[in-house]
């Protein structure tokens, strides 16, 4: 029996759920033990991630012309990255990640593996498959952001504006979920969804997400 878009999305999210121990930095931030320089590096890495993802999502929207549901999903993601870019500014400023520090900063390869793979998907993968894989990863990312936003307020005295970047991703997005379901259902109806490909894409996105956090954890552990 053919599965519905919601069933397939829920199954993909379930399979992609990370090992709770995979993110070694998150517990440090949660208890206020991460170093300020690590929080600044998170901001600096995210600047690169946002710029890359925004272009990748725009390209996916362009590739999806003729598939209105997928195009609408990726257009909303593109718009979301613009909001994220603006909200990141207050967090970066409070961390001391100013323009001079950004200019001198060298991105970590493991932190940039995730956006590099998103760019690969934008070039090579079926849009409906990308919708599923990204949606599975967003569930993990949103949970991380909720934990970080809470910790920044509790342990680092960050105000609401400085936490706005993480609040944005932590908040439920019913419109995005509905657009994802519509795009996946259209892909299913057209025979454009490959569950094997989706599982592979989601697995690799999860692995690159874990590398992002592990690289920052290693940075935090270095002796100053």
Steps between C-alpha positions, in 0.01 A plus 500: 500500500637842402586720794367854533731801510451536876580134563813524290609824666448359850689183409789704361517718812494190719782329312711816501471564875857540629668318785440726805875478568600612151508872583767540767489879491131534579529380864783749556289788374197371692682527833686820415840332468582581136768764458406845361739446209304187407173693498667757273624225269144366478387841374786525250439152363129568470567805287661274242230234533218750450659657193553160338161356593318806376655464155437124500132545589461768235647263242265222613205738461616581147544131417149435630324731257222292355460332840316777690490322836875435512573850373285648778684293763846608388390861453387506863836354607682767301298771672566336835875515447472875445322532835761277664781717360345811652432338836850360526644852515396568860634166621830552316538852639453382859755222441756748369484353149539837329607576142871497583476165674295360213760614247777325695301182568572180306192273478535144627473237228275274706266789574467579131447139387124534565438801270732346241278193491183712485655669196568157349138404555390825338691403187436127484201375699132478416333801671232291672771275646684806629181626665479179702869484591514864608179473700646211697812701580302810592334306779840437659629852439187656649543300822862610530401863450233481771758368750755765405250787524401390848862464611607836360234672707562298817878478511638769269253785564414541133189707432212409270650682203828309532309172527279583204699291253452185706140585588421529130604142429365361827147627439252264328442587135162360394521674162833337419371159604189541287707604199726200556204262510350652187832476316559141607148397404546659156827312467336173597215554257750566220719203592796726580574382856768238566488381861846349469644831384313691771636271770855546368466878477352527849771274646778706347343829606481366854864391488614841375286670764677292766839598354405865527441475873793270563740743332379779728527269801862423408563874467356551847731235647821660373723646766519876466 
